[in-house]
Structure formats: C-alpha cells, structure tokens
Amino acid sequence: MRTWWKEPLVAFVGLGTVLAGIWVVATGALATDASRAIVVDEGEIELLASTFERQWQRPPTEDELRGLVEARVREEVLYRQALAMGLDRNDVVVRRRMVQKVELLTQDLATMGDPPEEELRAWFTQHAADYRIPPRISFRHVYFNEDRRGAGAEADARALLAAIRSGATTEAQALAEGDRFMLASAYRLRSPDEIAREFGTRFAEALESLEPGWYGPIRSGYGVHLVQVTQREEGRIPEYERVRDRVLTDYQRERRERANELLYEGLRKDYDITIDENALRARTLEARRGAGS
C-alpha cells in the first residue's frame, strides 16, 4: 500500500509550494528588514564541519571552522548583492543553471520512493521490446580479396561453395582456401550490431536470418566471403528479474521527464506568450537559403 506522501498529487502540491518559495525569494516579493538577516545556525555549522572532515579526514580546528563560517557569510552577502544588482538577469549561464535546478526539484519529487513491484512489472510488460536480447550468430568465413582476384573473386567463391555442397571439398579444405584476412576467421555468438561494427551493415543483414550452413558469396566492406553459420540463438525477451535494476532506472527516468513536462505545461498556462511568427519564418527561410548555397 502506498503512503499518502508518495501520491503524485501530493508530490506536485509540495512542488508548487517549493516553487512559490523560490519565486518569493528571487523576486523579493516579501522583502523586509528580516530579509537582510543572515543566520548560520547549528545545522549549517555541522554541515560545514562534516564536509571539511570528509575532505581532509579530520575535524576542523576552531580557527578553520570560523574561517569556513566567515566564507559562508561572505558568499551569502555577495550573492544577495548580486541579486539586488540584477546580475542574474540576461546571463545565459545563470538562466540555464536556474532552469536546471527547478527541473531537478521536480525530478526529486517525481521519483520519491520506489514504485510498487506490480507497477514496475506492468511497465516492463509495456516496454518489453526495449529489453529484447538480439539474435546471436556463430560463423566462420573464407575471404576472397578483390584487389588480388579482381572480377574473379565472386566466381571463385561460387565455385568453392559448389564444391562444398557437392562433397568434392571438405569443410576443413574449404576453410584453408581463400586469401589472408586482417581480422579473425571465426566468430562466436555475435549480435547483428557487433557483426556490423566489424564487417559492415550489409554483411550483418545478410547473416541475420541465416540458419546453420554454407552461404555466399556475401559482400562486406573488405570484399567477398563464403560464410558458414555454425550456431544461431534466436532473439528473446529476458526474464523480468534479470533486468529489474535496468527497468527501475528507465522507469524513473521516464517519470522524471514526464514530471518536467507536466510542470512546464502547467506553468506555461500562466503566461501570456507572444511569438513574432513573421520573424521566425523569415529567419527559417534565411537559414534554408544558407544551407542550399
């Protein structure tokens, strides 16, 4: 059973309260003499001391701790002065950092606590294709170098394949034929992506649906090959328990992204937004002309 504080509505009400507080501080909506007070209380002193201790593996001396407190006060004084002078405005770096912090607040609330197991299992079922294990193929190949053989490379490959299938040439004899190849001559249980990285997409796609046996000629980025598929494992969806940690990570990432979108959509409605469509179209046309030149 989910506790009340984990409910999404409660989380977003809490988020609204936090954001309202941020707005009040940033705009000075409640500016009073009290807003000029800087208080370094017991909790903050403990945080400063424990941070120092983690870094230096010892507690700070009294002078060091007083120095940390004074540095904290200095930071706060100059930060408030910067806000008062409007130095945070029209600064791209500051704007992006503030946007990031609001999004992080939203994400923290959206992922507060792990979801119930049945909810996570249901999400896995809906996204099962994302966790599919691709087929894997073991194969050996005989390489025919077109630089050496020219147009005869494919004909030589076909002739060797016919000899294998007729029994005139054994598999061992066939594997000894061909030209020197810079990579391996045998590969065990490779996925299509792994094969493509070494031989190219065209070669990998040709092998993807093949059952055990000899095939060719098959082209790669290197030239012509005869290929013997020796083993094939079909693609499959893994058991939930084997990928649960990954599922949880992906589930929470989706929740964070959705929470940010919901927050933005809700806040955007409170603004009267005007966009100069003529300028937008003109700038787009100019960019297209530049790309076409």
C-alpha positions as CSV (number, residue, x, y, z in Angstrom):
1,M,0.0,0.0,0.0
2,R,1.4,3.4,-1.0
3,T,1.7,6.0,1.8
4,W,0.0,9.4,1.3
5,W,3.2,11.3,0.8
6,K,4.1,9.2,-2.2
7,E,1.0,10.1,-4.1
8,P,1.7,12.1,-7.3
9,L,-0.9,14.8,-6.4
10,V,0.6,15.3,-3.0
11,A,4.1,15.5,-4.6
12,F,3.1,18.2,-7.1
13,V,1.3,20.2,-4.4
14,G,4.6,20.1,-2.5
15,L,6.5,21.1,-5.6
16,G,4.2,24.0,-6.1
17,T,4.9,25.2,-2.5
18,V,8.6,24.9,-3.1
19,L,8.5,26.8,-6.4
20,A,6.4,29.5,-4.8
21,G,9.0,29.9,-2.1
22,I,11.7,30.1,-4.8
23,W,9.7,32.9,-6.6
24,V,9.3,34.8,-3.4
25,V,13.0,34.8,-2.7
26,A,14.0,35.5,-6.2
27,T,11.6,38.4,-6.8
28,G,11.8,39.9,-3.3
29,A,8.0,39.7,-3.0
30,L,8.3,39.6,0.8
31,A,11.2,41.9,1.2
32,T,11.5,43.2,4.7
33,D,14.3,44.1,7.1
34,A,14.3,40.4,8.1
35,S,15.4,39.5,4.5
36,R,18.7,41.2,5.3
37,A,19.4,38.8,8.2
38,I,22.0,36.1,7.6
39,V,21.8,33.3,10.1
40,V,24.4,30.5,10.3
41,D,22.7,28.1,12.6
42,E,23.8,24.8,14.3
43,G,22.7,22.7,11.3
44,E,24.7,24.7,8.8
45,I,27.8,24.7,11.1
46,E,27.5,21.0,11.4
47,L,27.3,20.7,7.6
48,L,30.4,22.8,7.1
49,A,32.3,20.8,9.7
50,S,31.3,17.4,8.3
51,T,32.1,18.4,4.7
52,F,35.6,19.5,5.9
53,E,36.0,16.3,7.7
54,R,35.1,14.1,4.7
55,Q,37.6,16.0,2.5
56,W,40.5,16.1,4.9
57,Q,39.8,13.0,7.1
58,R,39.9,15.0,10.3
59,P,37.7,17.6,12.1
60,P,38.5,21.3,11.6
61,T,40.2,23.3,14.2
62,E,38.3,26.2,15.8
63,D,40.1,28.7,13.5
64,E,39.4,26.6,10.5
65,L,35.7,26.3,11.4
66,R,35.5,30.0,11.9
67,G,37.1,30.5,8.5
68,L,34.5,28.3,6.9
69,V,31.7,30.2,8.6
70,E,33.1,33.5,7.5
71,A,33.5,32.2,3.9
72,R,29.8,31.1,4.0
73,V,28.7,34.6,5.3
74,R,30.8,36.2,2.6
75,E,29.3,34.1,-0.1
76,E,25.7,34.9,1.1
77,V,26.4,38.6,1.3
78,L,27.9,38.8,-2.2
79,Y,25.1,36.5,-3.6
80,R,22.4,38.8,-2.2
81,Q,24.2,41.8,-3.5
82,A,24.4,40.2,-7.0
83,L,20.6,39.6,-6.9
84,A,19.9,43.1,-5.7
85,M,22.0,44.5,-8.6
86,G,20.2,42.2,-11.1
87,L,23.4,40.4,-12.2
88,D,21.4,37.2,-12.6
89,R,19.4,38.7,-15.4
90,N,20.3,38.2,-19.1
91,D,23.0,35.8,-18.1
92,V,22.7,32.6,-20.2
93,V,24.7,30.5,-17.8
94,V,22.8,31.7,-14.7
95,R,19.4,31.2,-16.5
96,R,20.3,27.6,-17.6
97,R,21.5,26.8,-14.1
98,M,18.3,28.1,-12.5
99,V,16.2,26.1,-15.1
100,Q,18.2,23.0,-14.3
101,K,17.6,23.5,-10.5
102,V,13.9,23.7,-11.0
103,E,13.9,20.6,-13.1
104,L,16.0,18.8,-10.5
105,L,13.5,19.7,-7.8
106,T,10.7,18.3,-10.0
107,Q,12.7,15.1,-10.6
108,D,13.4,14.6,-7.0
109,L,9.7,14.8,-6.1
110,A,8.7,12.6,-9.1
111,T,11.0,9.7,-8.1
112,M,10.4,9.9,-4.3
113,G,10.5,6.3,-3.3
114,D,10.5,3.1,-5.4
115,P,7.2,2.2,-7.2
116,P,5.2,-0.9,-6.1
117,E,6.5,-4.1,-7.7
118,E,3.4,-4.8,-9.6
119,E,3.5,-1.3,-11.2
120,L,7.1,-1.8,-12.2
121,R,6.3,-5.3,-13.7
122,A,3.4,-3.8,-15.7
123,W,5.7,-1.0,-17.0
124,F,8.2,-3.7,-18.1
125,T,5.5,-5.6,-19.9
126,Q,4.5,-2.4,-21.8
127,H,8.1,-1.8,-22.8
128,A,9.3,-5.4,-23.2
129,A,10.6,-4.7,-26.8
130,D,13.2,-2.3,-25.4
131,Y,14.8,-5.1,-23.4
132,R,14.8,-7.7,-26.2
133,I,18.1,-9.6,-26.5
134,P,19.0,-9.7,-30.2
135,P,19.8,-12.9,-32.1
136,R,23.3,-14.2,-31.9
137,I,25.2,-16.0,-34.6
138,S,28.4,-18.0,-34.6
139,F,30.1,-18.2,-38.0
140,R,33.3,-18.9,-40.0
141,H,34.2,-17.4,-43.3
142,V,36.5,-17.7,-46.3
143,Y,37.7,-14.4,-47.7
144,F,38.3,-13.6,-51.4
145,N,40.4,-10.5,-52.0
146,E,39.1,-8.5,-54.9
147,D,42.3,-6.5,-55.1
148,R,44.2,-9.7,-55.9
149,R,41.5,-11.7,-57.8
150,G,39.6,-8.8,-59.5
151,A,36.3,-9.7,-61.0
152,G,37.1,-13.4,-60.5
153,A,36.6,-13.1,-56.7
154,E,32.8,-13.8,-56.8
155,A,33.3,-16.6,-59.4
156,D,35.9,-18.3,-57.2
157,A,33.6,-18.0,-54.2
158,R,30.7,-19.6,-56.1
159,A,33.0,-22.4,-57.3
160,L,34.2,-23.2,-53.8
161,L,30.6,-23.2,-52.5
162,A,29.5,-25.6,-55.2
163,A,32.5,-27.9,-54.3
164,I,31.5,-27.9,-50.7
165,R,27.8,-28.7,-51.4
166,S,28.7,-31.5,-53.8
167,G,31.2,-33.0,-51.4
168,A,34.2,-32.5,-53.7
169,T,35.8,-30.3,-51.0
170,T,35.6,-30.9,-47.2
171,E,34.8,-28.1,-44.8
172,A,38.4,-28.2,-43.5
173,Q,39.8,-27.9,-47.0
174,A,37.4,-25.0,-47.8
175,L,38.4,-23.1,-44.7
176,A,42.0,-23.4,-45.8
177,E,41.2,-21.8,-49.1
178,G,40.8,-18.1,-49.7
179,D,43.1,-15.1,-49.0
180,R,44.7,-13.8,-45.9
181,F,42.3,-11.7,-43.8
182,M,43.2,-9.0,-41.4
183,L,40.6,-9.9,-38.8
184,A,39.5,-13.3,-37.3
185,S,38.3,-16.1,-39.4
186,A,35.8,-17.4,-36.8
187,Y,33.3,-15.6,-34.5
188,R,31.2,-16.9,-31.7
189,L,27.7,-15.7,-30.8
190,R,27.9,-12.2,-32.1
191,S,24.8,-9.9,-32.4
192,P,24.0,-8.2,-35.6
193,D,25.3,-4.9,-34.3
194,E,28.6,-6.5,-33.3
195,I,29.0,-8.1,-36.7
196,A,28.1,-4.8,-38.4
197,R,30.9,-3.0,-36.5
198,E,33.5,-5.3,-38.0
199,F,32.1,-6.2,-41.4
200,G,29.5,-3.5,-42.2
201,T,25.7,-3.3,-42.1
202,R,25.3,-5.1,-45.5
203,F,27.2,-8.2,-44.3
204,A,25.4,-8.2,-40.9
205,E,21.9,-8.0,-42.5
206,A,22.8,-10.9,-44.9
207,L,23.7,-13.1,-41.9
208,E,20.8,-12.1,-39.6
209,S,18.2,-14.6,-40.7
210,L,20.5,-17.5,-41.8
211,E,20.3,-20.9,-40.3
212,P,23.4,-23.1,-39.9
213,G,25.0,-24.0,-43.2
214,W,27.2,-22.5,-46.0
215,Y,26.2,-19.3,-47.9
216,G,27.7,-16.9,-50.3
217,P,29.1,-15.0,-51.9
218,I,28.3,-12.4,-49.3
219,R,29.9,-9.0,-49.6
220,S,31.4,-6.9,-46.8
221,G,33.4,-3.7,-46.6
222,Y,36.5,-5.9,-47.2
223,G,35.4,-7.9,-50.3
224,V,33.7,-11.2,-50.9
225,H,33.2,-14.1,-48.4
226,L,31.8,-17.6,-48.2
227,V,30.2,-17.9,-44.8
228,Q,29.5,-21.0,-42.7
229,V,26.9,-20.3,-40.0
230,T,27.7,-22.8,-37.2
231,Q,25.2,-21.8,-34.5
232,R,22.2,-19.5,-34.1
233,E,20.4,-18.2,-31.0
234,E,17.1,-16.6,-31.5
235,G,16.3,-13.2,-30.0
236,R,14.2,-13.2,-26.9
237,I,12.7,-11.1,-24.1
238,P,14.7,-11.6,-20.9
239,E,13.0,-12.6,-17.6
240,Y,11.9,-9.5,-15.6
241,E,14.1,-10.5,-12.6
242,R,17.3,-10.4,-14.7
243,V,16.7,-6.8,-15.8
244,R,14.8,-5.4,-12.9
245,D,17.5,-2.8,-12.0
246,R,17.6,-1.5,-15.5
247,V,13.8,-1.4,-15.7
248,L,13.7,0.6,-12.4
249,T,16.3,3.1,-13.8
250,D,14.4,3.5,-17.1
251,Y,11.0,3.8,-15.3
252,Q,12.3,6.5,-13.0
253,R,13.9,8.4,-15.9
254,E,10.5,8.4,-17.7
255,R,8.8,9.6,-14.6
256,R,11.3,12.5,-14.3
257,E,10.8,13.5,-17.9
258,R,7.1,13.4,-17.6
259,A,7.1,15.4,-14.4
260,N,9.1,18.1,-16.0
261,E,6.7,18.2,-18.9
262,L,3.7,18.4,-16.6
263,L,5.3,21.2,-14.6
264,Y,6.2,23.2,-17.7
265,E,2.7,22.7,-19.2
266,G,1.1,23.9,-16.0
267,L,3.3,26.9,-15.6
268,R,3.1,28.0,-19.3
269,K,-0.6,28.5,-19.0
270,D,0.0,31.3,-16.5
271,Y,1.9,33.4,-19.1
272,D,0.7,35.5,-22.0
273,I,3.2,34.4,-24.7
274,T,3.7,36.3,-27.9
275,I,6.0,35.0,-30.6
276,D,6.8,37.0,-33.7
277,E,5.9,34.4,-36.3
278,N,6.9,36.7,-39.2
279,A,10.5,37.0,-37.8
280,L,10.5,33.3,-37.1
281,R,9.5,32.4,-40.7
282,A,12.0,34.9,-42.2
283,R,14.8,33.5,-40.1
284,T,14.0,30.0,-41.1
285,L,13.9,30.9,-44.8
286,E,17.3,32.6,-44.5
287,A,18.8,29.5,-42.8
288,R,17.4,27.3,-45.6
289,R,18.9,29.5,-48.3
290,G,22.2,29.4,-46.5
291,A,22.1,25.6,-46.3
292,G,21.3,25.3,-50.0
293,S,24.1,27.6,-51.2
